[in-house]
Amino acid sequence: MRTLSNLLLAMVVTLAVAWVNPASAQSLVTTGSTTEDPGVTLPDPLTPEAANALISRLSDTQVRDLLLDQLNTQAAEDVEDEDVSQLFYHSTAGAFASITTSIERLPILFSSQAKAFSNFASFLGVDGLARTFGFLLLAVAGGIAAELLFRRITSAWLVLPKEMPENSGLAQNVILLVKRLTSEIAAVGVFVLAAYLITYYLVPPFYRPFIGTVGPLLIGLPRLAIAVSRFLMAPNNPAYRLVHATDATAKAMVFHMFWFVFLIGFSTFIVRFNAANGVPVGESRLGFWLNLGIHLYAAIVIWRYREASVMMMRGADPDVSPVEERIARAFPYFGVFVALGTWWIVNIVASTGNFALLAGSPHYKTMGLLLFAPAMDTLIRGLVRHLAPPMTGEGPIAERAYASTRRSYIRIGRVIVFGIVLITIANFWGMSPSSIASAGVGERFAGNVIEFLMILSIGYLVYEVVSLWINRKLAAEQTAAGYDPENEEMGGGDGGGAGGSRLSTVLPLILGVSRAAIIILFLLLGLGNIGIDTTPLLAGAGIVGLAIGFGAQKLVSDVVSGIFFLVDDAFRTGEYVEVDGTMGTVEKISIRSMQLRHHRGPVHTLPYGEIPKITNYSRDWVIMKLRFTVPFGTDPNKVKKIFKSIGAEMLDDPLFKDDFLQPFKSQGVLEFDDVGIVMRGKFMAKPGTQFTIRKELLTRVNKKFEEAGIDFARREVRVAIPNLDEHDKLTDDEKIAIAAAASQAAQEVVEEAPGGSKPGD
């Protein structure tokens, strides 16, 4: 039966029943035409008249070759259909049949195993059994002695320091752990080597196969698992622990790792033992029950320590995104699914009878690699934490950019690891470009699925790299300009704040367009790779674009106008602008519109095509003029000196000196009104700082005026009342009438004044 290795890996990755597009399936079968004339093709439509006309033009050789070509094509299509049906059968009914067969053969399981032991004992005899176990004990004792000697020599490397060195980081800890791991693996290697040498030189050849199988599978392999788990968990040294876990969890994981690998080694050993002693692999189906027990053991351990696995997956980093939190919460379910899913793959293989595919235990390797995800994720985050470039600049923008950069590096590392894991799993199941090229429809489909996932991985990697570069550039531009789009006080609460640079305005648009282009490009490449014809998609996109071009001319006008506004550098994000009476800070720009947020809160969305002109209040510099009204008789020169002293003091103040472009100074007497003398002062400052400076100026002017005995002029309304000397003789109605007349007179004066109140004020 055809090897189904590539088919099985596709099921691990896609977790679905395979299907093949008929059009793509035909393209996978290469049937070379044997006709002498390459231009000979069947007419379309093939009517009796057209067939007779074609045959009359062809020679006998051409007719025979054309017939053979059509028969070969039909046969290939029948084979493809058969492959698809076999694929579906082995994925469903075949796997169930394998389980049913194992249950049916359960009564003979123990008798078959007794048969294997009986054959082994009969073959060796009592004396042979004694010699076998004696030689086994000799090999084990010699290996242990050699290992103890090695451990004594390398004791400094096998024990971690009780206290971590000062200022030690991840690199120093990993070096110490690697030293211990290397020493422990070397110790196991010394044990195996010593046992092998004793077996080779002291044990007769007749007994060597049994002893040479027991040592590596039942002793060496579990101890290697302990060494690796101690490297990750450091159960007795929490300061060196690479995985985020409690002491109890670390010790439990080491314990279960030992027994898990021991069961795998025992399963492999007993299957080989039975096959060598007259019990074929498929007779008793002992391997099925051992394999079921191992996968159930893994699923139970994962579920029992699900909170601990969530803790390991989340890691010790407090900066965990909501998506990462959900992934961590879902990991226990994923682990159980992997444990049971790989068991189902074994049943599919068993239904085909291709037990040789499982000789290298690819299902255990696949399960172990996928369940190794928390350790790999912890390693990625640790490397990023220690290898990521330091934060550039200071302030909230730089901090947010640094956190975003770290998250991007983590995602890039995860994509790379995902690709490596995908390729490694493919190698576990014997998948390679050469094997895929010579395989059938199911295997080709499996290979296409792997390539599809690899294309998506590469696309996502490009997506993250482009996003990382643009976001870092955007943060650098915003930091250099001192613009923080999330700071509500950039505009002083009244508009007119400083905006970002020209590049920081355009980069978000470039980022959006780049991301969309990458997604579309790699998605089309991936779909084309699995056999889906993307030509109709491109044609449909062209038709939709044409329809949009005719039906949405206003949209095209908005886009083109926006391009020219950006080219002219008419506005930038963060700047305070006025568009046809609508004022606000440029909060966001898109490909067709801009959003203005008024300093009182409302957001206005303006399409570019409807903008007649833009008035920018935040470009380069701002001049603010202030009016002060003092009573008649006040010395203007005295007021000028006060303004000048205030301007000099604020230039020396470290809080304000960098914001001034020109100091605050007096502009002299502006005018006289019916209240007093109007004096004016002005200053030039950077956009966004003028309101803070104005508040400080008003406070200082009020204080200086009070110290100098200068009052601010107040509006007064005087009402002449005849016979005021006899006010004590006025009646209540006369008092009410006088008060109403005075109030009306005051209101008229206020309304006649410049900038007076309006009805409703």
C-alpha positions, 0 to 999 in steps of 0.5 A: 500500500502506498506510503501515507506519511505526507497525508498524515502530516496534513491531518495534523496541521489542517485537522480536517478531512482532505479534499481536492479541487477537481481542476487542481487535481487534474493539474497535479497529474502529468500525462505527456501526449504521445501523438506525433502532432502536438496540435491534435486536440479534441474539438469542443463541442465534440459532436459526431460530425466533428469527430468524423471530420477529425478522424478523416484528417488523421493517420492511423498512428495519430488516431491510436496515440490520441486514443491512448492519451485520452485513456491515460488521462481518464485512468489518472482521474480514476486513480485520483478519485480512488486516492481521495476516497481512500483518504476519506476512508482511512480518516474516518471509518478506517480509523474506527475499524482499527480501534474496533479490531484492537478491542476485538483482539483484547481477549488474546492480548495477554495470551499473545504476550505470554506466548512472546515471553514463553518463546523467549524463555524456551529459546534461552532456557533457564540457564540462558535467562540467568546468564542474560539477566546476569550480563544485564546487571553487569553492564548496568553496574559497569555503566553506573560505576563509570558514570559516578566517576565522571560525575565526581570529576565534573561535580562543579558543573553538575551543581548550580550555585545556591545563590545567583551571582550579583547582576546576573542576567539571562545569559549568565543563568543559561550558561550555568544551566547549559553547563549542567545540562551538558554534564548530565547528558555526558554522564548519561552518555558515559553510562551508555558507552560503558555499558556498551563496551562491557556488552561488546567485550564481555557479553557473548554475541548471543545475548547482546541484542536484548541487553543492547535494547534494554539499556538505551530505551529503559534507562538512557532515554528517561534519564535524558528526559530528566536532564532536559526537564531539569534544564527548563524547570530547575526544580530545586533552584527557582532563581535559575528557572527558565519557565514561569512555574511554582516549585511544586509544578516544576518538581511535578513536571520533572516527575511526569516527564520521566514516566512519560518518556519511560513509557514511550521507551517501554512501548518501543521495547516491548513491541520490538521484543514481541516481534522478535519472539514470534508475535507480530506487531498487528497480532495482539495490538499491544502497541495500540493499548500502550499508545492509548495509555501514553496519550491519555497520560499526557492529556490527564497531566495537561488537564490536571496542571492546566492552571500551571500550564496557563501560568507557564504560557503567560510568563512572568512578564506583566505586559501581556496583551489580551490576545496573549491572555486568551492564547494562554487560557486556551493552551490546556485545551490545545494540549489535550487536543494534540495528545488525542489528535496524534493518537487518532493519527496513529489509528489512521496509520494502523488502518492502512497497515503501514506500521513501519511509518511509526517505527521512528515514533513520529507521533510522540515527537510531534506531540512533545514538540507541540506541548513544548510551546510554553518553554519555546515562548518563554525562551522567545520572550527572554531573548527579546527582553535581553536582546531588544535594542534599548529605548530611544528618547524619553517620555510616554511616546518613547515608552509606548514605542519601546513596549510596541517594539518588544511585542513586535519582536516577540511576534516575529520570534514566534513566527520563526519558531512556528516555521521551524516547528512546521518543517521539523514535524514534516521531517518527523513524518518523512515529508520532503520536496522529493517525496511530495513530488513523487506522491499521489494526490493525497500526499501532494495535497498534504505538501501543498497545505504545508507550503500554504502555511509556510507562505502565510508564515513568511507573509506574517513575518514580512507584515510584522517587520514592515509594521515594526520599522514604520512604527519605530520611525513614527515614534522617533518622529513624534518624539523628536517633534515633542508631539504626543497624540494621546495627550489631551493637553497638547493644545492647552485645552483651547486648540492651536497645539503643536502638531507632528512632523510631515513624515509622522502624518504620512506614515500611518497611511503608508502603514495601512496601505503596506499592510493591506498589500502584504495581506492580499499578496501573500493570501493570493500566493497561498491560495494559488499554491493549494490549487485555487485559481486566483485569476477569477479573483483578480478579474473580479477585483478589476471589475469591482474597481471599474464599477467603483471608478464609475459609481463613486467619482466623489470618492476618487475626488476625495482621494486625489484631493487628499493626496495633493493636500498631503503633498502641499503639507497643508496640515499635520496630525495634531495641528489646529486648523479651520476648514470653512468655519469648522475648527479643531485639531487634526486627530486622524487622517485616512485615504479619503477624509480627515477628522477634526476634534474641536477643543470642546470635544465634538469630532468633525469628519471632512472629506478632502473633496469638500475642503475649499481652503485650510487655515492652519493655526499651529504652523511654526509659531503663534503670536498672542495679544492680551488687552488690559484696561486700567482706570483713567489717570494711570501712568502708561509708562508704569504699566510698560515697565511692569510688562517688561519686568514680567517678560524678563522674569519669564525668560529666566524661568526654566519652565517657560524660557524654551517656549518663548520665541519673543518675550512678553512686552508692551505695545503701549496704549491701544485706545480709550473707551468709556471705562478707562485706558486700554493697554496691550501686550504680546508675545511669540511662542511655540504652538501649543504653549501659548495658553499655558504662558497666557495663564501664567502671564495673567497671574503675574500681571494681577500680582504686579498691579496689586503690588503697584496699587493699580486697579483694573477699570470696572464698568459703572452705570450711574442713575440720577434720581430727583429728590434723592434727599427725600428717599426715605419718603419713597413708596415701595412702588416708586423704589421698584420702578427706579430699580427697573429703570436702572437695570434697563439703563445698565443693560443698554450700556453693555449692549452698546459696548464693543463685544457686548452681550447678546440675548440669552447670555 
